[in-house]
Amino acid sequence: MNNVEIEGGLANAPDFGFTKSGRAWARFTLAVSEVRWNARTSSEEISTTWVSCQAWGSQAEELMKDDPVRGEKLYVKGRLDQSEFQDSDGKTQRKTRVEIVVYQFTSRKARRAEPVPA
């Protein structure tokens, strides 16, 4: 079974685009933080994991319409996907992403209303 559920804040506004065949895509990074107790220092420490996410098709198009901005919180459900590529030195690198099936905003930033032209 390959299921992932996470919630985190957008590290930056998503990148959007279309493939040559016209299929929409969206890519973004979620900052997933948790507080852990450090027994050695007797203090709390915040640990952040940066999770790459990707949406395709209608999910990507919906995300574009939602116009997300940095810091907004999202819940995503999907599956892990790993791809391989060659870096500039010719070494094989791997990238793991969450392929989004469902997403939901858990907090949105207030937006200023656009001025109405006179």
C-alpha positions as CSV (number, residue, x, y, z in Angstrom):
1,M,0.0,0.0,0.0
2,N,1.4,3.4,-1.0
3,N,-0.6,6.1,0.9
4,V,0.7,9.4,2.4
5,E,-1.2,12.0,4.4
6,I,0.6,15.1,5.6
7,E,-0.2,18.7,6.6
8,G,2.2,21.6,6.3
9,G,2.8,25.1,5.3
10,L,3.7,26.1,1.7
11,A,7.4,27.0,1.5
12,N,6.7,29.2,-1.5
13,A,3.9,29.8,-4.0
14,P,3.6,26.7,-6.3
15,D,5.0,26.4,-9.8
16,F,2.4,25.8,-12.4
17,G,2.6,24.7,-16.0
18,F,1.4,22.5,-18.8
19,T,3.0,19.6,-20.6
20,K,3.4,19.7,-24.4
21,S,0.2,17.6,-24.6
22,G,-1.7,20.3,-22.5
23,R,-1.9,18.4,-19.2
24,A,-1.7,20.8,-16.2
25,W,0.9,20.3,-13.4
26,A,1.7,22.0,-10.1
27,R,4.8,21.5,-7.9
28,F,5.4,22.9,-4.5
29,T,7.2,22.1,-1.2
30,L,5.4,21.7,2.2
31,A,7.2,22.5,5.4
32,V,6.1,19.9,7.9
33,S,7.2,20.8,11.4
34,E,6.9,18.9,14.7
35,V,8.1,19.7,18.2
36,R,10.3,17.2,19.8
37,W,11.7,17.0,23.4
38,N,15.5,16.9,23.6
39,A,16.4,15.0,26.8
40,R,20.0,16.0,26.5
41,T,19.3,19.7,26.5
42,S,16.0,19.5,28.5
43,S,14.3,21.7,25.9
44,E,11.9,21.5,23.0
45,E,13.2,21.6,19.5
46,I,11.3,22.2,16.3
47,S,12.2,19.8,13.5
48,T,11.1,20.6,10.0
49,T,10.9,18.2,7.0
50,W,10.6,19.7,3.5
51,V,8.3,17.6,1.4
52,S,8.1,17.9,-2.4
53,C,4.6,17.6,-3.8
54,Q,3.1,17.4,-7.3
55,A,-0.4,17.6,-8.7
56,W,-1.5,16.7,-12.2
57,G,-4.6,17.4,-14.4
58,S,-7.7,18.6,-12.7
59,Q,-6.0,18.7,-9.2
60,A,-3.3,21.1,-10.6
61,E,-5.9,23.2,-12.4
62,E,-8.0,23.6,-9.1
63,L,-4.8,24.5,-7.2
64,M,-4.1,27.2,-9.9
65,K,-7.6,28.7,-9.4
66,D,-7.1,28.6,-5.6
67,D,-4.0,30.9,-6.0
68,P,-2.1,29.6,-2.9
69,V,0.6,31.7,-1.3
70,R,3.6,31.1,0.9
71,G,2.7,30.1,4.5
72,E,-0.8,28.8,3.8
73,K,-1.4,25.4,5.3
74,L,-2.5,22.5,3.2
75,Y,-3.5,18.9,4.0
76,V,-2.5,16.6,1.2
77,K,-3.3,12.9,0.6
78,G,-1.5,11.0,-2.1
79,R,1.2,8.4,-2.9
80,L,5.0,8.5,-2.9
81,D,6.6,8.6,-6.3
82,Q,10.4,8.4,-7.0
83,S,12.1,9.5,-10.2
84,E,15.7,9.3,-11.3
85,F,17.7,11.8,-13.2
86,Q,21.3,12.5,-14.1
87,D,22.9,15.6,-12.4
88,S,25.4,17.9,-14.1
89,D,28.3,15.5,-13.0
90,G,26.6,12.5,-14.7
91,K,25.6,11.0,-11.3
92,T,22.2,9.4,-10.9
93,Q,20.1,11.3,-8.4
94,R,16.7,10.3,-7.0
95,K,13.8,12.6,-6.2
96,T,10.9,11.5,-4.0
97,R,7.6,13.4,-4.2
98,V,4.0,13.1,-3.0
99,E,1.7,12.7,-6.0
100,I,-1.4,14.4,-4.8
101,V,-4.8,12.7,-5.0
102,V,-6.7,15.1,-2.6
103,Y,-5.8,18.4,-1.0
104,Q,-7.5,20.8,1.3
105,F,-6.5,24.2,2.7
106,T,-6.4,24.1,6.5
107,S,-5.6,27.8,6.8
108,R,-5.6,30.7,4.3
109,K,-4.1,34.1,4.5
110,A,-6.3,37.1,4.3
111,R,-6.3,38.7,0.9
112,R,-6.8,42.4,0.1
113,A,-9.7,43.1,-2.2
114,E,-8.7,44.3,-5.6
115,P,-9.5,48.0,-6.1
116,V,-12.6,48.5,-8.3
117,P,-11.8,50.7,-11.3
118,A,-13.6,54.0,-11.4
